[in-house]
Amino acid sequence: MAGSRQEVGRKLARKRYDPFRLQVSSSYRELFDRDVKSVLELNDWEIVPLRRRSRKHGISDAQLELKLN
């Protein structure tokens, strides 16, 4: 679980990707996206949104979770 699709992808990627470069470089992000896509396809996985309920105030916040098929 992570706060964004990119954070989930960084956990799945085969190599370490620099978070700053992912934000500023479109070519670096394309390499990252290709790597994550191949891992997801290889394992027949997908990244899906997950609604979680906060215990403190009953506020819902969105998170992403890896769905294993």
VENKA-V164873 format. One line per field, one symbol per residue. phi: phi as a letter, one per 20 degrees, with the letter a starting at -180 (. if undefined). burial: I if it has 24 or more other C-alpha atoms within 12 Angstrom, else O. A space follows every 10 residues. Layout:
phi->???
burial->???
This chain:
phi->.bebffffff fegfcfdfff fffddfffff ffgfffgfff ffeldbecfc ecdfffcmee cecdcfeee
burial->OOOOIIIIII IIOOOOIOOO OOOOOOOOIO OIIOIIIOII OOOOOOIOOO OOOOOOOOOO OOOOIIOOO
